[in-house]
Amino acid sequence: MRRGEGKYLLIDTLSAILGAGTVFLFVKDHILLGLAAGAASFLLISVAHRALDNGRIDEALEAKAEYDRFHGDDPEPDSPTAEHR
């Protein structure tokens, strides 16, 4: 499992439970509680996607650090310019 996916799955599951609770509350005529649960569900979806994106960013930064550790600060070869032709 990639970094951030566990947190994403947990939060997304909670959001789905709140979504089902939203429908239940609307059916039982608890409009304000249903609106609050719906808003919380959409908020959790946003938080879940941010957690997944942050996990991907962390993975990319770790991969770059590992690459830099193995390759060091090798200077890039000079590119040919008009003066060298």
N, C-alpha and C positions, 0 to 999 in steps of 0.2 A: 504494500500500500504506500502510495506516495505521500510525501509530507503535506499535511493540511487536509488530506482526504478524510481521515477519521473524524476530525472536528467538523468538517463539512457534512458528513453523513449524520452525525449526532444532531447537529443544529437543524438540518433539513428534515430529519424525522420528527423533531419537536415542532417544527413549522407545519408539517403535515397533520400532526395530532391537533394542533391549534386550528388548522383549517377545517378539520372534521368537527371540532368543537364549535366553530363559528356557524356551520350549517345547523348543527343541533340547537344552538341557542336561538337562531333565527326561526327555526321550526317551532320552538317552544315559546315564541313571542317575547324573547328577551333581547330586544333590538339593540339597546345600548351595550349590553355585554357582548352581543354578537359583533358589533362594530369594533369594540375594543379588542376582541380576540382576533378578528380579521386584520386589524392594524398591526397587532403583535406578530401575527403570522407573516405578513409582508416584511416587517422589520427583521424578523429572523432569517428570511430568505436573503435579504441584503447582507446581513452579517455572515451568513454561511458562504456566500460567494466571495466576500472579502477574505475570509479565512482560507479559502481554496486558492485565491490569487496570491495571498501572502505566502502560502506554502510553496507555490511555484517560484516566486521570487527568491525565497530562501534557498531552494534547490539550485537555482541558477547561480546565485552568489557563491554557494559552496562549490559548485562545479568550476567556477572561475577561479576561486582561491586554490583549488586543487591543481588546476592547470598552471596557474602562476607558480605554485610551489615546485612543480616538476620541470617547468620550462624556464624559470627564473626571469630575469629581466634582459633577455637576449635582445640586442638592438636589431631592429628590422633592417634587412638589406636595403641599400640605397636603390631607389627606383631610377631607371634611366631618364635623364632629362635632356633637353635640347642641347645643353652645353657639352654633354658627354658623347653625343652622336657624331 
